[in-house]
């Protein structure tokens, strides 16, 4: 039997194995409960009950109603999936290929798991906590990849993705559908680590006097920012934005009295 060689793949397997396989997949999370609770109705008038029934019949959607009757409510993740299907249909992808996308997203599904679709749950949760763009790439064959924008960028750069694809932005779909739960996507600095973002913010936006970095073994990074302001009022404004731990004092320079705020933050490596 000849093995099919994948033409397109992401190369962040170490990150994925650690974060998803060794973490999210088998652990019980309150976020899983939130994402899988059936409490939403489909309010998009472009998706009729007839279309939903057809998607149920073709196994694009699972119908968990007793004997297929009664009002149907959907979980957060199911609503996201329905939005994905609608987007792919607008691009002209047929249901057979969309079913292949569903099979890919269901790779880690099991009856024992708290999630109905752990892979999609994971990337929804990761987007909501990190604000990093998450994209679902769908190829003409129905092959699909889901991942972080930083992993997709690397895959494109090194030629791991060879074919053209439809790109579905998970964050945009979620923000469009769940307007009360909007998450601002970071489309500019998503490739930076938390420490790089803090340094960039301190230098370019906060105009700090100095930044000091201490590395605590293999666990934490202690970032110390020193702010110098002209008045206590400026310090009070700054206190509303700083971390939980700080030291405040006054300093005297050649031009008179100024006020110093030392902000300390612990960041994970």
C-alpha positions as CSV (number, residue, x, y, z in Angstrom):
1,X,0.0,0.0,0.0
2,X,1.5,3.3,-1.1
3,X,1.5,6.0,1.6
4,X,0.2,9.4,0.6
5,X,2.9,12.1,1.1
6,X,1.4,15.4,2.4
7,X,2.3,18.3,0.1
8,X,1.5,20.9,2.8
9,X,2.3,21.0,6.4
10,X,3.2,23.2,9.4
11,X,6.5,22.7,11.1
12,X,5.7,23.8,14.7
13,X,5.2,20.1,15.8
14,X,7.2,20.6,19.1
15,X,5.0,23.5,20.2
16,X,1.8,21.7,19.1
17,X,2.8,18.4,20.9
18,X,3.6,20.3,24.1
19,X,0.6,22.7,24.1
20,X,-2.1,20.4,22.7
21,X,-1.1,16.7,22.9
22,X,0.5,16.9,26.4
23,X,-1.8,19.7,27.7
24,X,-5.1,20.7,26.3
25,X,-6.3,17.4,24.8
26,X,-6.5,15.3,27.9
27,X,-7.0,17.9,30.6
28,X,-10.4,19.2,31.9
29,X,-10.8,22.9,31.3
30,X,-13.5,25.3,32.2
31,X,-13.0,26.8,28.7
32,X,-14.0,23.4,27.2
33,X,-17.3,23.5,29.1
34,X,-17.9,27.1,27.9
35,X,-17.1,26.1,24.2
36,X,-19.2,23.0,24.2
37,X,-22.4,24.1,26.0
38,X,-25.3,24.1,23.5
39,X,-26.9,27.4,24.1
40,X,-26.8,29.4,20.8
41,X,-29.3,29.7,18.0
42,X,-28.3,30.4,14.5
43,X,-29.3,34.0,13.9
44,X,-27.8,34.4,10.5
45,X,-30.7,34.6,8.1
46,X,-28.5,33.5,5.2
47,X,-28.5,30.0,6.7
48,X,-32.0,28.6,6.5
49,X,-33.4,25.6,8.4
50,X,-33.5,23.7,5.1
51,X,-29.7,24.3,4.6
52,X,-29.0,23.2,8.2
53,X,-31.0,20.1,7.7
54,X,-29.0,19.3,4.5
55,X,-25.8,19.8,6.4
56,X,-27.0,17.4,9.0
57,X,-28.0,14.9,6.3
58,X,-24.6,15.1,4.7
59,X,-22.8,14.9,8.1
60,X,-21.3,18.3,7.8
61,X,-23.1,18.9,11.2
62,X,-23.9,16.5,13.9
63,X,-27.5,16.3,14.9
64,X,-27.8,15.6,18.6
65,X,-31.5,16.1,18.9
66,X,-33.6,13.0,20.0
67,X,-34.8,11.4,16.8
68,X,-33.7,14.5,14.9
69,X,-36.7,16.5,16.2
70,X,-37.1,19.6,18.3
71,X,-35.3,23.0,18.5
72,X,-31.6,22.8,17.9
73,X,-29.1,24.7,20.0
74,X,-25.4,24.9,19.1
75,X,-22.3,25.3,21.1
76,X,-19.8,28.1,20.7
77,X,-17.5,25.8,18.7
78,X,-20.3,24.5,16.5
79,X,-21.3,28.1,15.7
80,X,-17.7,28.8,14.6
81,X,-17.7,25.7,12.5
82,X,-21.0,26.7,10.8
83,X,-19.4,30.1,10.1
84,X,-16.4,28.3,8.5
85,X,-18.7,26.2,6.4
86,X,-20.6,29.3,5.2
87,X,-17.3,31.0,4.3
88,X,-16.1,28.0,2.4
89,X,-19.4,27.7,0.5
90,X,-19.0,31.3,-0.5
91,X,-15.7,30.4,-2.1
92,X,-17.4,27.7,-4.0
93,X,-16.1,24.6,-2.1
94,X,-18.4,21.7,-2.4
95,X,-19.8,19.7,0.6
96,X,-17.6,16.6,-0.2
97,X,-14.5,18.7,0.3
98,X,-15.9,20.5,3.3
99,X,-16.6,17.1,4.8
100,X,-12.8,16.4,4.4
101,X,-12.1,19.6,6.3
102,X,-14.5,18.4,9.1
103,X,-12.7,15.0,9.2
104,X,-9.3,16.8,9.5
105,X,-10.6,19.0,12.4
106,X,-12.0,15.8,14.0
107,X,-8.7,14.0,14.0
108,X,-8.5,13.9,17.8
109,X,-12.2,13.5,18.5
110,X,-13.2,10.8,21.0
111,X,-16.3,10.0,23.1
112,X,-14.3,10.2,26.3
113,X,-13.1,13.7,25.7
114,X,-14.8,16.7,27.2
115,X,-14.6,18.5,23.8
116,X,-16.7,17.5,20.8
117,X,-13.9,18.8,18.6
118,X,-10.7,19.3,20.7
119,X,-8.5,20.6,17.8
120,X,-10.9,23.5,17.0
121,X,-11.6,24.1,20.7
122,X,-7.8,24.4,21.3
123,X,-7.2,27.0,18.6
124,X,-10.3,29.0,19.6
125,X,-9.1,29.1,23.2
126,X,-5.5,29.9,22.0
127,X,-6.8,32.9,20.0
128,X,-8.9,34.2,22.8
129,X,-5.9,34.1,25.3
130,X,-3.0,35.1,23.0
131,X,-4.8,37.4,20.4
132,X,-2.6,35.8,17.8
133,X,-4.2,35.3,14.3
134,X,-5.3,31.8,13.8
135,X,-6.0,30.7,10.2
136,X,-7.7,27.6,8.7
137,X,-6.1,26.9,5.3
138,X,-8.2,24.8,2.9
139,X,-6.8,23.5,-0.3
140,X,-8.6,22.6,-3.5
141,X,-8.5,18.9,-2.7
142,X,-10.2,19.5,0.7
143,X,-6.9,19.0,2.5
144,X,-6.8,21.5,5.4
145,X,-4.4,22.9,8.0
146,X,-5.2,25.0,11.1
147,X,-2.5,26.9,13.0
148,X,-1.0,30.1,14.3
149,X,-0.1,32.8,11.8
150,X,3.5,32.7,12.9
151,X,3.7,28.9,12.0
152,X,2.0,29.6,8.6
153,X,4.5,32.3,7.8
154,X,7.4,30.0,8.5
155,X,5.8,27.2,6.5
156,X,5.4,29.5,3.5
157,X,8.9,30.9,3.8
158,X,10.5,27.4,3.9
159,X,8.3,25.9,1.2
160,X,6.4,23.5,3.5
161,X,3.1,24.9,1.9
162,X,3.3,24.2,-1.8
163,X,-0.3,24.7,-3.0
164,X,-2.7,27.7,-3.2
165,X,-5.3,27.8,-0.5
166,X,-8.4,29.5,0.9
167,X,-7.5,31.3,4.2
168,X,-10.2,31.5,6.8
169,X,-9.5,33.9,9.7
170,X,-10.8,32.3,12.8
171,X,-10.7,35.6,14.8
172,X,-12.7,37.6,12.2
173,X,-15.4,34.9,12.1
174,X,-15.7,34.8,15.9
175,X,-15.8,38.6,16.3
176,X,-18.4,38.9,13.5
177,X,-20.7,36.2,15.1
178,X,-20.1,36.9,18.8
179,X,-20.1,40.7,18.9
180,X,-20.3,40.7,22.7
181,X,-17.1,38.7,23.0
182,X,-14.8,40.5,20.7
183,X,-11.1,39.8,20.9
184,X,-8.7,42.3,19.3
185,X,-6.4,40.4,17.0
186,X,-2.7,41.3,17.0
187,X,-1.9,41.4,13.3
188,X,1.4,43.3,13.7
189,X,3.4,42.0,16.6
190,X,2.1,38.4,16.8
191,X,5.5,36.9,16.1
192,X,7.1,38.7,19.1
193,X,7.5,37.0,22.4
194,X,5.9,38.5,25.5
195,X,9.3,40.0,26.6
196,X,9.9,41.5,23.1
197,X,6.4,43.1,23.2
198,X,7.1,44.6,26.7
199,X,10.4,46.0,25.6
200,X,9.0,47.4,22.4
201,X,6.1,49.0,24.3
202,X,8.5,50.5,26.9
203,X,10.8,52.0,24.3
204,X,8.4,53.3,21.7
205,X,5.1,54.0,23.6
206,X,5.9,54.5,27.3
207,X,9.2,56.4,26.8
208,X,10.7,54.7,29.9
209,X,14.1,55.8,31.3
210,X,15.5,52.3,31.5
211,X,14.7,48.7,31.2
212,X,16.3,45.8,33.1
213,X,15.9,42.1,32.4
214,X,16.7,39.4,35.0
215,X,16.4,35.7,34.0
216,X,15.4,33.4,36.9
217,X,16.7,30.0,35.8
218,X,14.5,28.3,33.2
219,X,11.2,29.6,34.5
220,X,10.6,33.3,34.8
221,X,11.9,36.6,33.5
222,X,11.7,39.7,35.8
223,X,11.3,42.8,33.8
224,X,12.0,46.2,35.5
225,X,11.0,49.4,33.9
226,X,12.0,52.8,35.3
227,X,9.7,55.7,34.5
228,X,10.6,59.3,35.2
229,X,7.8,61.9,35.2
230,X,7.5,65.6,36.0
231,X,4.6,65.4,38.5
232,X,2.8,63.1,40.8
233,X,-0.3,63.5,38.6
234,X,1.6,61.8,35.8
235,X,2.6,59.1,38.1
236,X,-1.0,58.5,39.2
237,X,-2.0,58.1,35.5
238,X,0.8,55.7,35.0
239,X,-0.1,53.6,38.0
240,X,-3.4,52.7,36.4
241,X,-1.5,51.0,33.6
242,X,1.4,49.4,35.4
243,X,1.8,45.9,36.9
244,X,0.8,44.9,40.4
245,X,4.3,45.5,41.9
246,X,5.9,48.9,41.9
247,X,8.0,51.3,43.9
248,X,7.5,55.0,43.9
249,X,10.0,57.7,44.9
250,X,11.1,61.2,44.1
251,X,14.4,62.0,42.4
252,X,16.4,65.3,42.0
253,X,18.1,66.1,38.8
254,X,19.9,69.2,37.6
255,X,16.7,70.7,36.3
256,X,14.7,70.2,39.5
257,X,12.5,67.6,41.2
258,X,11.1,64.7,39.2
259,X,9.2,61.5,40.2
260,X,10.2,58.0,39.6
261,X,8.1,54.9,39.2
262,X,9.8,51.5,39.1
263,X,7.5,48.8,37.6
264,X,8.2,45.1,37.9
265,X,6.6,42.3,36.0
266,X,7.1,38.6,35.9
267,X,6.9,37.0,32.5
268,X,7.1,33.4,31.5
269,X,9.9,32.3,29.2
